[in-house]
Every structure is written in structure tokens, then in C-alpha cells.
Amino acid sequence: MRIYHGLQEFEKIPYAVVTNGTFDGVHIGHQKILKRLNQMARSKGGETVLLTFWPHPKYVLNPGSPIKLLTTFREKSEQLRTLGIDHLIRIPFTQEFSRITSEQFVKSILIEKIGTRQLVIGYNHRFGKNREGSFKYLQENAREFGFEVFEISKKDVDNIAVSSTKIRAYILNHQIHLANKLLGRPYEFSGKVVKGQQLGRKIGFPTANIEIDEQYKLLPSNGAYAVQAHVRGTKMPAMMNIGVKPTLGKQPKSIEVHIFNFEGEIYGDDLRVEVIRQIRPEMKFEHLEALTNQLVEDSKEVRSILGEKSK
């Protein structure tokens, strides 16, 4: 897959099968669209083109928006690569770009710049100034535009109204397993391993403390989780705690991952975490012994969830 940081880097191709949108999360609804896109391109000997936007339009149209994203651009591009997209174009979304009408978008970008021959969109997709463009508009003007347009219906997405908004709500409300179902894979995030208070070592549960650089990345709600940690190319079972450590008198929010049966220093390494299931919300304990006892029980439950034998 080739990635273009702006339309100016892209050269028109002979037979472009195109879709566009933010595709935050690349969830199962998006995957239906992309599967159809690939099928159509292969049947015509064409190539797939996906147009996406950064920053997320809500950050530009509603400054100060509290929305957090399911995927960073890197995470999104990796998912799109695995799904077989040929060309990914990242379009800077600005106030000026937001004022482009649907007709201008179609003619100046889809036709003149991309050379669109077929366009695939989701059942609720809108585009152009004030979201005036729609499937109906495209269908009514398809002959004039010179390309075919296809819509993926709501029914085609397993009769579920899949949306990035719904997935965000699940993640924030202690239902990561339901978010994973709509994503079609475990929710993930990455960060750099930094030094923490090293309390975990003292109580027998050393942890990797993760610092997240992406300020727009959505993190799961506070609590304990069963996770898979990717350590230097190897996926390893682990348990994670996100929160403010109320047992210690409320600390700054932190992300701590205890990797089972792992020894070694990984400070400065990037760690990728796949979040499988929340096992409990964050809790305050009377003393460290009670916390340690709970961590022992947590580890048993996590090993069971991940299919590991208790050790």
C-alpha cells in the first residue's frame, strides 16, 4: 500500500475504485465497505483508493471537541494495509476544505485528481459543505459524473448499526469486549515504557509503565484488564491496570502492564497492547497486602481468559 500525505502527491491511475471517510477504528462496518471495494477493483483490473482526513473533521468544525479517536493514523494505515488497500491518501482537513461543496469535491477531487471509475460508500455517508452530499445525490448525477456509485446498506452490516461513536461508548463504559466485537479485533494502543514508582516489583508484580504520546487516542476506562503485550516482536499474555491508584492516595493517571513470565529491562521500548477484556473496575484497598491478594486473584482470572495455565 502506498501512502500519500496530500492530493498533490497522488497521480491519477487508469481505473480507480474509491471510497472516502475518516474510517476511525476501521470497524466491521468499514471492513464490509473495503471488502466490496477490493472485489470491484479486482474484477475490473483496477486499484483501490481510500481518501481519509486529518485532523478529524470534528476538531476543525468544533474546536475543543472532547472526542477521542479509536485509531492513530499509523494504526489506521496498518489496518488498511492488512485489508488490501492499494492507495491511501491523507487529506489535511481545514476550515477552507470544509467549505468545499459536494459538487466541487466530486468534480475537482474524485474525477479530476483521482480519476474515479467506481465509488463505494457506507449507508449513512455524507460529504461536502454542511454534509450536503449523499448517496442519492451521487446516484442521481452518476451519468454526468462518469462513474458508478454503490452503497453498502445497513442490512449488509449484520443488521447492526455499527459506528465509531458506539464503539467509543463501549470502551468508556467498561465494555471493551463489546467494542472488540464491533471492531472485529482487540482494541489496541501503543506507548513508550518509562520508569514508574516500581511498587509492583516490591509486591511481586513488576509492571511496564506506558506513556502515550498521542493526545487524541482514546484509552479504556479505569480498571484491571486481560491484555496481550507485544514485546520486541513477541506477543505475550499480560494484565493491565489503568487508573489513579486510589490505594496509594490517588496518583496521576497511569497505565501499568504486568507481563507474565517476563524478565528483562525494556525502558525506552515501544510497547503495543491489545485489550481483551476488563476483569474489574478500579478499586481502593485498605492496605498493600489486600491489593497484593487481589492481584493474585486477578492474575488467575486473566490467565484463564487468555488460555494460560495458572503458574
PyMOL commands that set and color helices and strands:
alter all, ss='L'
color gray80, all
select helices_A, chain A and resi 7-9+28-44+57-61+73-82+95-98+102-111+129-131+135-140+142-145+164-172+176-183+199-202+246-248+288-306
alter helices_A, ss='H'
color red, helices_A
select strands_A, chain A and resi 2-4+16-20+47-54+87-92+116-122+148-152+187-194+208-211+223-231+234-243+254-259+270-281
alter strands_A, ss='S'
color yellow, strands_A
deselect
rebuild
show_as cartoon
